[in-house]
């Protein structure tokens, strides 16, 4: 029988940046997951970067304000490693992801 992990974590003191995590685990092995960084910009939440297992493989979707997400495969050995990598990446780089997204937003890209 599997178990679900599902939580939100605030990343900034102003509570305008958050990490959303969901995973399904079977016998200690991650079988699917979503790790998403969201930023409150101009009064609404924007998904900025998302790691997930949709489409049958672990990948990162880098969001663009006016365009389709940019899909990038993750070079890791297994889904447990991909899940751990995704959480760490967002916790460390969320400020850079936000800056890039806001820059695109201000250019109207």
N, CA, C and O atoms as a Tinker XYZ file with bonds, in Angstrom:
   436  protein
     1  N      0.839000   -1.180000    0.000000    73     2
     2  CA     0.000000    0.000000    0.000000    64     1     3
     3  C      0.883000    1.242000    0.000000    63     2     4     5
     4  O      1.853000    1.320000    0.755000    81     3
     5  N      0.551000    2.200000   -0.838000    73     3     6
     6  CA     1.350000    3.411000   -0.970000    64     5     7
     7  C      0.928000    4.499000   -0.001000    63     6     8     9
     8  O     -0.086000    4.407000    0.691000    81     7
     9  N      1.757000    5.534000    0.015000    73     7    10
    10  CA     1.422000    6.695000    0.841000    64     9    11
    11  C      1.688000    7.971000    0.043000    63    10    12    13
    12  O      2.480000    8.000000   -0.899000    81    11
    13  N      1.000000    9.003000    0.459000    73    11    14
    14  CA     1.082000   10.292000   -0.218000    64    13    15
    15  C      1.821000   11.298000    0.653000    63    14    16    17
    16  O      1.647000   11.336000    1.871000    81    15
    17  N      2.646000   12.109000    0.008000    73    15    18
    18  CA     3.263000   13.273000    0.638000    64    17    19
    19  C      2.648000   14.480000   -0.037000    63    18    20    21
    20  O      2.574000   14.531000   -1.264000    81    19
    21  N      2.202000   15.462000    0.751000    73    19    22
    22  CA     1.555000   16.648000    0.185000    64    21    23
    23  C      1.734000   17.801000    1.163000    63    22    24    25
    24  O      1.176000   17.779000    2.260000    81    23
    25  N      2.525000   18.829000    0.763000    73    23    26
    26  CA     2.707000   19.974000    1.657000    64    25    27
    27  C      3.092000   21.231000    0.890000    63    26    28    29
    28  O      3.545000   21.174000   -0.253000    81    27
    29  N      2.900000   22.373000    1.554000    73    27    30
    30  CA     3.350000   23.683000    1.089000    64    29    31
    31  C      4.400000   24.185000    2.073000    63    30    32    33
    32  O      4.259000   24.006000    3.283000    81    31
    33  N      5.447000   24.809000    1.555000    73    31    34
    34  CA     6.501000   25.370000    2.400000    64    33    35
    35  C      6.736000   26.813000    1.964000    63    34    36    37
    36  O      6.962000   27.081000    0.784000    81    35
    37  N      6.684000   27.730000    2.908000    73    35    38
    38  CA     6.964000   29.134000    2.615000    64    37    39
    39  C      8.468000   29.322000    2.474000    63    38    40    41
    40  O      9.243000   28.824000    3.291000    81    39
    41  N      8.878000   30.048000    1.426000    73    39    42
    42  CA    10.300000   30.237000    1.154000    64    41    43
    43  C     10.808000   31.632000    1.523000    63    42    44    45
    44  O     12.007000   31.812000    1.738000    81    43
    45  N      9.916000   32.614000    1.599000    73    43    46
    46  CA    10.336000   33.989000    1.863000    64    45    47
    47  C      9.634000   34.548000    3.092000    63    46    48    49
    48  O      8.524000   34.130000    3.423000    81    47
    49  N     10.281000   35.495000    3.770000    73    47    50
    50  CA     9.667000   36.094000    4.964000    64    49    51
    51  C      8.331000   36.784000    4.675000    63    50    52    53
    52  O      7.454000   36.825000    5.538000    81    51
    53  N      8.176000   37.320000    3.472000    73    51    54
    54  CA     6.924000   37.999000    3.111000    64    53    55
    55  C      5.820000   37.008000    2.728000    63    54    56    57
    56  O      4.691000   37.404000    2.438000    81    55
    57  N      6.157000   35.731000    2.731000    73    55    58
    58  CA     5.215000   34.674000    2.339000    64    57    59
    59  C      4.694000   34.844000    0.914000    63    58    60    61
    60  O      3.565000   34.466000    0.604000    81    59
    61  N      5.537000   35.420000    0.049000    73    59    62
    62  CA     5.148000   35.607000   -1.346000    64    61    63
    63  C      5.849000   34.612000   -2.267000    63    62    64    65
    64  O      5.796000   34.737000   -3.491000    81    63
    65  N      6.497000   33.638000   -1.671000    73    63    66
    66  CA     7.173000   32.582000   -2.425000    64    65    67
    67  C      6.939000   31.274000   -1.688000    63    66    68    69
    68  O      7.102000   31.191000   -0.471000    81    67
    69  N      6.549000   30.246000   -2.454000    73    67    70
    70  CA     6.260000   28.973000   -1.792000    64    69    71
    71  C      6.667000   27.790000   -2.662000    63    70    72    73
    72  O      6.744000   27.873000   -3.888000    81    71
    73  N      6.919000   26.701000   -1.975000    73    71    74
    74  CA     7.250000   25.421000   -2.583000    64    73    75
    75  C      6.060000   24.500000   -2.358000    63    74    76    77
    76  O      5.642000   24.283000   -1.221000    81    75
    77  N      5.519000   23.965000   -3.436000    73    75    78
    78  CA     4.410000   23.012000   -3.368000    64    77    79
    79  C      4.962000   21.636000   -3.709000    63    78    80    81
    80  O      5.603000   21.462000   -4.746000    81    79
    81  N      4.716000   20.655000   -2.841000    73    79    82
    82  CA     5.270000   19.310000   -3.037000    64    81    83
    83  C      4.164000   18.271000   -2.927000    63    82    84    85
    84  O      3.351000   18.297000   -2.003000    81    83
    85  N      4.154000   17.361000   -3.888000    73    83    86
    86  CA     3.254000   16.206000   -3.855000    64    85    87
    87  C      4.034000   15.015000   -4.387000    63    86    88    89
    88  O      4.765000   15.128000   -5.371000    81    87
    89  N      3.874000   13.877000   -3.734000    73    87    90
    90  CA     4.520000   12.650000   -4.221000    64    89    91
    91  C      3.715000   11.437000   -3.796000    63    90    92    93
    92  O      3.017000   11.461000   -2.783000    81    91
    93  N      3.819000   10.385000   -4.577000    73    91    94
    94  CA     3.251000    9.084000   -4.235000    64    93    95
    95  C      4.423000    8.127000   -4.068000    63    94    96    97
    96  O      5.297000    8.034000   -4.930000    81    95
    97  N      4.424000    7.415000   -2.939000    73    95    98
    98  CA     5.523000    6.515000   -2.600000    64    97    99
    99  C      4.979000    5.112000   -2.369000    63    98   100   101
   100  O      4.038000    4.924000   -1.597000    81    99
   101  N      5.570000    4.137000   -3.035000    73    99   102
   102  CA     5.213000    2.716000   -2.893000    64   101   103
   103  C      6.441000    1.970000   -2.370000    63   102   104   105
   104  O      7.485000    1.946000   -3.023000    81   103
   105  N      6.311000    1.365000   -1.196000    73   103   106
   106  CA     7.396000    0.575000   -0.600000    64   105   107
   107  C      8.709000    1.349000   -0.557000    63   106   108   109
   108  O      9.767000    0.799000   -0.864000    81   107
   109  N      8.643000    2.618000   -0.179000    73   107   110
   110  CA     9.826000    3.447000   -0.044000    64   109   111
   111  C     10.377000    4.023000   -1.335000    63   110   112   113
   112  O     11.416000    4.682000   -1.334000    81   111
   113  N      9.682000    3.775000   -2.438000    73   111   114
   114  CA    10.152000    4.253000   -3.741000    64   113   115
   115  C      9.163000    5.265000   -4.294000    63   114   116   117
   116  O      7.966000    4.990000   -4.376000    81   115
   117  N      9.664000    6.440000   -4.675000    73   115   118
   118  CA     8.828000    7.468000   -5.299000    64   117   119
   119  C      8.392000    6.952000   -6.673000    63   118   120   121
   120  O      9.226000    6.561000   -7.489000    81   119
   121  N      7.076000    6.953000   -6.919000    73   119   122
   122  CA     6.573000    6.499000   -8.217000    64   121   123
   123  C      6.072000    7.658000   -9.080000    63   122   124   125
   124  O      6.008000    7.540000  -10.304000    81   123
   125  N      5.718000    8.773000   -8.445000    73   123   126
   126  CA     5.357000    9.987000   -9.175000    64   125   127
   127  C      5.446000   11.180000   -8.231000    63   126   128   129
   128  O      5.304000   11.035000   -7.017000    81   127
   129  N      5.685000   12.371000   -8.808000    73   127   130
   130  CA     5.803000   13.555000   -7.966000    64   129   131
   131  C      5.578000   14.833000   -8.751000    63   130   132   133
   132  O      5.664000   14.863000   -9.979000    81   131
   133  N      5.286000   15.892000   -8.001000    73   131   134
   134  CA     5.252000   17.257000   -8.505000    64   133   135
   135  C      5.924000   18.127000   -7.445000    63   134   136   137
   136  O      5.557000   18.081000   -6.271000    81   135
   137  N      6.905000   18.915000   -7.867000    73   135   138
   138  CA     7.572000   19.894000   -7.006000    64   137   139
   139  C      7.498000   21.208000   -7.771000    63   138   140   141
   140  O      8.054000   21.328000   -8.862000    81   139
   141  N      6.809000   22.195000   -7.197000    73   139   142
   142  CA     6.574000   23.438000   -7.936000    64   141   143
   143  C      6.901000   24.654000   -7.080000    63   142   144   145
   144  O      6.511000   24.736000   -5.916000    81   143
   145  N      7.625000   25.600000   -7.680000    73   143   146
   146  CA     7.878000   26.890000   -7.043000    64   145   147
   147  C      6.848000   27.880000   -7.577000    63   146   148   149
   148  O      6.672000   28.021000   -8.787000    81   147
   149  N      6.176000   28.561000   -6.658000    73   147   150
   150  CA     5.145000   29.534000   -7.012000    64   149   151
   151  C      5.486000   30.877000   -6.373000    63   150   152   153
   152  O      5.948000   30.931000   -5.233000    81   151
   153  N      5.255000   31.965000   -7.116000    73   151   154
   154  CA     5.546000   33.307000   -6.618000    64   153   155
   155  C      4.293000   34.170000   -6.699000    63   154   156   157
   156  O      3.563000   34.135000   -7.690000    81   155
   157  N      4.053000   34.943000   -5.644000    73   155   158
   158  CA     2.961000   35.910000   -5.638000    64   157   159
   159  C      3.475000   37.164000   -6.347000    63   158   160   161
   160  O      4.367000   37.852000   -5.852000    81   159
   161  N      2.900000   37.443000   -7.504000    73   159   162
   162  CA     3.299000   38.593000   -8.311000    64   161   163
   163  C      2.023000   39.306000   -8.751000    63   162   164   165
   164  O      1.121000   38.698000   -9.326000    81   163
   165  N      1.967000   40.592000   -8.471000    73   163   166
   166  CA     0.820000   41.418000   -8.844000    64   165   167
   167  C     -0.495000   40.819000   -8.345000    63   166   168   169
   168  O     -1.498000   40.809000   -9.058000    81   167
   169  N     -0.471000   40.321000   -7.109000    73   167   170
   170  CA    -1.690000   39.864000   -6.461000    64   169   171
   171  C     -2.179000   38.473000   -6.803000    63   170   172   173
   172  O     -3.272000   38.085000   -6.390000    81   171
   173  N     -1.383000   37.705000   -7.558000    73   171   174
   174  CA    -1.802000   36.323000   -7.840000    64   173   175
   175  C     -0.595000   35.388000   -7.877000    63   174   176   177
   176  O      0.532000   35.803000   -8.147000    81   175
   177  N     -0.869000   34.109000   -7.598000    73   175   178
   178  CA     0.189000   33.099000   -7.601000    64   177   179
   179  C      0.523000   32.691000   -9.035000    63   178   180   181
   180  O     -0.363000   32.401000   -9.839000    81   179
   181  N      1.826000   32.676000   -9.335000    73   179   182
   182  CA     2.320000   32.251000  -10.648000    64   181   183
   183  C      3.193000   31.014000  -10.461000    63   182   184   185
   184  O      4.120000   31.046000   -9.652000    81   183
   185  N      2.925000   29.926000  -11.182000    73   183   186
   186  CA     3.881000   28.819000  -11.185000    64   185   187
   187  C      5.107000   29.269000  -11.987000    63   186   188   189
   188  O      4.967000   29.731000  -13.119000    81   187
   189  N      6.291000   29.137000  -11.414000    73   187   190
   190  CA     7.512000   29.635000  -12.051000    64   189   191
   191  C      8.363000   28.481000  -12.578000    63   190   192   193
   192  O      8.858000   28.534000  -13.704000    81   191
   193  N      8.529000   27.453000  -11.774000    73   191   194
   194  CA     9.249000   26.255000  -12.210000    64   193   195
   195  C      8.562000   25.043000  -11.582000    63   194   196   197
   196  O      8.140000   25.077000  -10.426000    81   195
   197  N      8.461000   23.978000  -12.368000    73   195   198
   198  CA     7.814000   22.759000  -11.872000    64   197   199
   199  C      8.634000   21.550000  -12.313000    63   198   200   201
   200  O      9.032000   21.426000  -13.471000    81   199
   201  N      8.865000   20.685000  -11.365000    73   199   202
   202  CA     9.450000   19.372000  -11.643000    64   201   203
   203  C      8.325000   18.366000  -11.503000    63   202   204   205
   204  O      7.540000   18.445000  -10.558000    81   203
   205  N      8.231000   17.415000  -12.432000    73   203   206
   206  CA     7.208000   16.383000  -12.295000    64   205   207
   207  C      7.556000   15.154000  -13.111000    63   206   208   209
   208  O      8.572000   15.095000  -13.802000    81   207
   209  N      6.671000   14.176000  -13.002000    73   207   210
   210  CA     6.867000   12.904000  -13.706000    64   209   211
   211  C      5.803000   12.684000  -14.772000    63   210   212   213
   212  O      5.634000   11.569000  -15.265000    81   211
   213  N      5.085000   13.749000  -15.130000    73   211   214
   214  CA     4.104000   13.626000  -16.213000    64   213   215
   215  C      4.857000   13.267000  -17.501000    63   214   216   217
   216  O      6.055000   13.527000  -17.614000    81   215
   217  N      4.173000   12.686000  -18.440000    73   215   218
   218  CA     4.746000   12.276000  -19.727000    64   217   219
   219  C      5.713000   11.100000  -19.587000    63   218   220   221
   220  O      6.457000   10.795000  -20.519000    81   219
   221  N      5.706000   10.428000  -18.407000    73   219   222
   222  CA     6.474000    9.203000  -18.243000    64   221   223
   223  C      7.932000    9.355000  -17.871000    63   222   224   225
   224  O      8.658000    8.361000  -17.838000    81   223
   225  N      8.397000   10.589000  -17.583000    73   223   226
   226  CA     9.787000   10.762000  -17.174000    64   225   227
   227  C      9.911000   11.988000  -16.285000    63   226   228   229
   228  O      9.078000   12.892000  -16.340000    81   227
   229  N     10.959000   12.015000  -15.463000    73   227   230
   230  CA    11.204000   13.161000  -14.588000    64   229   231
   231  C     11.791000   14.297000  -15.418000    63   230   232   233
   232  O     12.743000   14.105000  -16.175000    81   231
   233  N     11.209000   15.478000  -15.262000    73   231   234
   234  CA    11.681000   16.632000  -16.014000    64   233   235
   235  C     11.338000   17.923000  -15.282000    63   234   236   237
   236  O     10.557000   17.935000  -14.330000    81   235
   237  N     11.947000   19.014000  -15.756000    73   235   238
   238  CA    11.664000   20.341000  -15.224000    64   237   239
   239  C     10.955000   21.141000  -16.294000    63   238   240   241
   240  O     11.366000   21.148000  -17.455000    81   239
   241  N      9.883000   21.818000  -15.897000    73   239   242
   242  CA     9.201000   22.766000  -16.768000    64   241   243
   243  C      9.531000   24.159000  -16.264000    63   242   244   245
   244  O      9.121000   24.539000  -15.167000    81   243
   245  N     10.263000   24.914000  -17.053000    73   243   246
   246  CA    10.551000   26.297000  -16.736000    64   245   247
   247  C      9.439000   27.129000  -17.381000    63   246   248   249
   248  O      9.301000   27.155000  -18.604000    81   247
   249  N      8.662000   27.795000  -16.558000    73   247   250
   250  CA     7.493000   28.523000  -17.043000    64   249   251
   251  C      7.890000   29.871000  -17.636000    63   250   252   253
   252  O      8.848000   30.509000  -17.200000    81   251
   253  N      7.130000   30.278000  -18.634000    73   251   254
   254  CA     7.296000   31.580000  -19.266000    64   253   255
   255  C      5.961000   32.302000  -19.193000    63   254   256   257
   256  O      4.925000   31.714000  -19.504000    81   255
   257  N      5.966000   33.573000  -18.785000    73   255   258
   258  CA     4.699000   34.290000  -18.587000    64   257   259
   259  C      3.776000   34.296000  -19.806000    63   258   260   261
   260  O      2.557000   34.208000  -19.654000    81   259
   261  N      4.328000   34.397000  -20.993000    73   259   262
   262  CA     3.487000   34.500000  -22.188000    64   261   263
   263  C      3.672000   33.351000  -23.171000    63   262   264   265
   264  O      3.245000   33.442000  -24.322000    81   263
   265  N      4.307000   32.271000  -22.722000    73   263   266
   266  CA     4.560000   31.188000  -23.657000    64   265   267
   267  C      4.447000   29.832000  -23.010000    63   266   268   269
   268  O      4.128000   29.699000  -21.828000    81   267
   269  N      4.719000   28.829000  -23.819000    73   267   270
   270  CA     4.649000   27.452000  -23.334000    64   269   271
   271  C      5.824000   27.159000  -22.405000    63   270   272   273
   272  O      6.896000   27.746000  -22.550000    81   271
   273  N      5.623000   26.254000  -21.454000    73   271   274
   274  CA     6.738000   25.864000  -20.576000    64   273   275
   275  C      7.875000   25.240000  -21.384000    63   274   276   277
   276  O      7.650000   24.597000  -22.409000    81   275
   277  N      9.081000   25.444000  -20.906000    73   275   278
   278  CA    10.271000   24.861000  -21.517000    64   277   279
   279  C     10.597000   23.582000  -20.759000    63   278   280   281
   280  O     10.983000   23.628000  -19.591000    81   279
   281  N     10.441000   22.438000  -21.427000    73   279   282
   282  CA    10.619000   21.126000  -20.797000    64   281   283
   283  C     12.087000   20.696000  -20.887000    63   282   284   285
   284  O     12.677000   20.679000  -21.968000    81   283
   285  N     12.673000   20.345000  -19.713000    73   283   286
   286  CA    14.069000   19.951000  -19.642000    64   285   287
   287  C     14.187000   18.646000  -18.860000    63   286   288   289
   288  O     13.824000   18.614000  -17.684000    81   287
   289  N     14.688000   17.560000  -19.475000    73   287   290
   290  CA    14.864000   16.294000  -18.753000    64   289   291
   291  C     15.857000   16.458000  -17.605000    63   290   292   293
   292  O     16.743000   17.310000  -17.661000    81   291
   293  N     15.707000   15.642000  -16.568000    73   291   294
   294  CA    16.614000   15.641000  -15.426000    64   293   295
   295  C     17.489000   14.394000  -15.539000    63   294   296   297
   296  O     16.980000   13.279000  -15.654000    81   295
   297  N     18.793000   14.586000  -15.504000    73   295   298
   298  CA    19.728000   13.462000  -15.616000    64   297   299
   299  C     20.033000   12.906000  -14.224000    63   298   300   301
   300  O     21.035000   13.266000  -13.606000    81   299
   301  N     19.157000   12.026000  -13.742000    73   299   302
   302  CA    19.351000   11.377000  -12.444000    64   301   303
   303  C     19.056000    9.887000  -12.597000    63   302   304   305
   304  O     18.430000    9.454000  -13.564000    81   303
   305  N     19.521000    9.121000  -11.619000    73   303   306
   306  CA    19.438000    7.662000  -11.704000    64   305   307
   307  C     18.020000    7.114000  -11.541000    63   306   308   309
   308  O     17.651000    6.134000  -12.187000    81   307
   309  N     17.214000    7.761000  -10.661000    73   307   310
   310  CA    15.891000    7.216000  -10.375000    64   309   311
   311  C     14.968000    8.330000   -9.876000    63   310   312   313
   312  O     15.406000    9.463000   -9.680000    81   311
   313  N     13.700000    8.006000   -9.673000    73   311   314
   314  CA    12.730000    9.021000   -9.252000    64   313   315
   315  C     12.975000    9.508000   -7.829000    63   314   316   317
   316  O     12.690000   10.668000   -7.531000    81   315
   317  N     13.491000    8.666000   -6.945000    73   315   318
   318  CA    13.829000    9.138000   -5.594000    64   317   319
   319  C     14.869000   10.255000   -5.682000    63   318   320   321
   320  O     14.733000   11.287000   -5.025000    81   319
   321  N     15.900000   10.048000   -6.489000    73   319   322
   322  CA    16.943000   11.059000   -6.662000    64   321   323
   323  C     16.395000   12.307000   -7.341000    63   322   324   325
   324  O     16.758000   13.424000   -6.972000    81   323
   325  N     15.528000   12.126000   -8.326000    73   323   326
   326  CA    14.932000   13.273000   -9.021000    64   325   327
   327  C     14.071000   14.101000   -8.062000    63   326   328   329
   328  O     14.110000   15.331000   -8.098000    81   327
   329  N     13.309000   13.440000   -7.220000    73   327   330
   330  CA    12.458000   14.112000   -6.240000    64   329   331
   331  C     13.298000   14.928000   -5.263000    63   330   332   333
   332  O     13.003000   16.095000   -5.004000    81   331
   333  N     14.338000   14.311000   -4.727000    73   331   334
   334  CA    15.241000   15.001000   -3.798000    64   333   335
   335  C     15.927000   16.180000   -4.480000    63   334   336   337
   336  O     16.011000   17.270000   -3.913000    81   335
   337  N     16.415000   15.958000   -5.693000    73   335   338
   338  CA    17.067000   17.026000   -6.454000    64   337   339
   339  C     16.118000   18.197000   -6.670000    63   338   340   341
   340  O     16.508000   19.350000   -6.487000    81   339
   341  N     14.885000   17.916000   -7.054000    73   339   342
   342  CA    13.910000   18.968000   -7.348000    64   341   343
   343  C     13.647000   19.853000   -6.127000    63   342   344   345
   344  O     13.631000   21.079000   -6.233000    81   343
   345  N     13.445000   19.230000   -4.981000    73   343   346
   346  CA    13.192000   19.996000   -3.754000    64   345   347
   347  C     14.394000   20.864000   -3.409000    63   346   348   349
   348  O     14.239000   22.044000   -3.096000    81   347
   349  N     15.579000   20.293000   -3.462000    73   347   350
   350  CA    16.797000   21.055000   -3.140000    64   349   351
   351  C     17.010000   22.197000   -4.129000    63   350   352   353
   352  O     17.374000   23.304000   -3.733000    81   351
   353  N     16.787000   21.934000   -5.400000    73   351   354
   354  CA    16.979000   22.956000   -6.427000    64   353   355
   355  C     16.086000   24.162000   -6.166000    63   354   356   357
   356  O     16.552000   25.300000   -6.217000    81   355
   357  N     14.826000   23.925000   -5.889000    73   355   358
   358  CA    13.906000   25.034000   -5.632000    64   357   359
   359  C     14.296000   25.768000   -4.354000    63   358   360   361
   360  O     14.306000   26.998000   -4.332000    81   359
   361  N     14.611000   25.047000   -3.306000    73   359   362
   362  CA    14.986000   25.706000   -2.043000    64   361   363
   363  C     16.226000   26.597000   -2.199000    63   362   364   365
   364  O     16.330000   27.633000   -1.542000    81   363
   365  N     17.153000   26.201000   -3.056000    73   363   366
   366  CA    18.390000   26.957000   -3.236000    64   365   367
   367  C     18.250000   28.068000   -4.284000    63   366   368   369
   368  O     18.791000   29.158000   -4.102000    81   367
   369  N     17.536000   27.803000   -5.367000    73   367   370
   370  CA    17.538000   28.722000   -6.512000    64   369   371
   371  C     16.248000   29.511000   -6.732000    63   370   372   373
   372  O     16.105000   30.160000   -7.768000    81   371
   373  N     15.305000   29.474000   -5.788000    73   371   374
   374  CA    14.022000   30.132000   -6.038000    64   373   375
   375  C     14.179000   31.623000   -6.340000    63   374   376   377
   376  O     13.417000   32.156000   -7.146000    81   375
   377  N     15.131000   32.307000   -5.725000    73   375   378
   378  CA    15.317000   33.745000   -5.986000    64   377   379
   379  C     15.725000   33.990000   -7.438000    63   378   380   381
   380  O     15.253000   34.938000   -8.067000    81   379
   381  N     16.598000   33.139000   -7.968000    73   379   382
   382  CA    17.012000   33.274000   -9.366000    64   381   383
   383  C     15.851000   32.969000  -10.308000    63   382   384   385
   384  O     15.653000   33.667000  -11.303000    81   383
   385  N     15.079000   31.917000   -9.991000    73   383   386
   386  CA    13.916000   31.606000  -10.824000    64   385   387
   387  C     12.938000   32.778000  -10.832000    63   386   388   389
   388  O     12.412000   33.145000  -11.883000    81   387
   389  N     12.696000   33.367000   -9.656000    73   387   390
   390  CA    11.768000   34.498000   -9.569000    64   389   391
   391  C     12.283000   35.687000  -10.383000    63   390   392   393
   392  O     11.529000   36.300000  -11.139000    81   391
   393  N     13.562000   36.008000  -10.227000    73   391   394
   394  CA    14.146000   37.147000  -10.945000    64   393   395
   395  C     14.002000   36.974000  -12.459000    63   394   396   397
   396  O     13.638000   37.917000  -13.162000    81   395
   397  N     14.286000   35.778000  -12.953000    73   395   398
   398  CA    14.153000   35.519000  -14.389000    64   397   399
   399  C     12.720000   35.643000  -14.868000    63   398   400   401
   400  O     12.456000   36.206000  -15.930000    81   399
   401  N     11.803000   35.118000  -14.083000    73   399   402
   402  CA    10.385000   35.179000  -14.441000    64   401   403
   403  C      9.900000   36.628000  -14.449000    63   402   404   405
   404  O      9.210000   37.050000  -15.377000    81   403
   405  N     10.264000   37.394000  -13.407000    73   403   406
   406  CA     9.849000   38.796000  -13.339000    64   405   407
   407  C     10.454000   39.623000  -14.466000    63   406   408   409
   408  O      9.819000   40.544000  -14.981000    81   407
   409  N     11.683000   39.290000  -14.844000    73   407   410
   410  CA    12.323000   39.989000  -15.957000    64   409   411
   411  C     11.552000   39.730000  -17.259000    63   410   412   413
   412  O     11.297000   40.658000  -18.027000    81   411
   413  N     11.184000   38.474000  -17.501000    73   411   414
   414  CA    10.381000   38.162000  -18.689000    64   413   415
   415  C      9.024000   38.863000  -18.636000    63   414   416   417
   416  O      8.539000   39.369000  -19.648000    81   415
   417  N      8.421000   38.888000  -17.460000    73   415   418
   418  CA     7.126000   39.520000  -17.282000    64   417   419
   419  C      7.203000   41.010000  -17.599000    63   418   420   421
   420  O      6.305000   41.553000  -18.241000    81   419
   421  N      8.268000   41.674000  -17.154000    73   419   422
   422  CA     8.404000   43.115000  -17.387000    64   421   423
   423  C      8.679000   43.437000  -18.863000    63   422   424   425
   424  O      8.358000   44.528000  -19.333000    81   423
   425  N      9.273000   42.484000  -19.588000    73   423   426
   426  CA     9.514000   42.666000  -21.023000    64   425   427
   427  C      8.305000   42.307000  -21.855000    63   426   428   429
   428  O      8.268000   42.563000  -23.059000    81   427
   429  N      7.314000   41.712000  -21.209000    73   427   430
   430  CA     6.141000   41.262000  -21.960000    64   429   431
   431  C      6.407000   40.008000  -22.763000    63   430   432   433
   432  O      5.689000   39.713000  -23.719000    81   431
   433  N      7.452000   39.257000  -22.375000    73   431   434
   434  CA     7.840000   38.038000  -23.110000    64   433   435
   435  C      6.858000   36.922000  -22.872000    63   434   436
   436  O      7.026000   35.827000  -23.408000    81   435
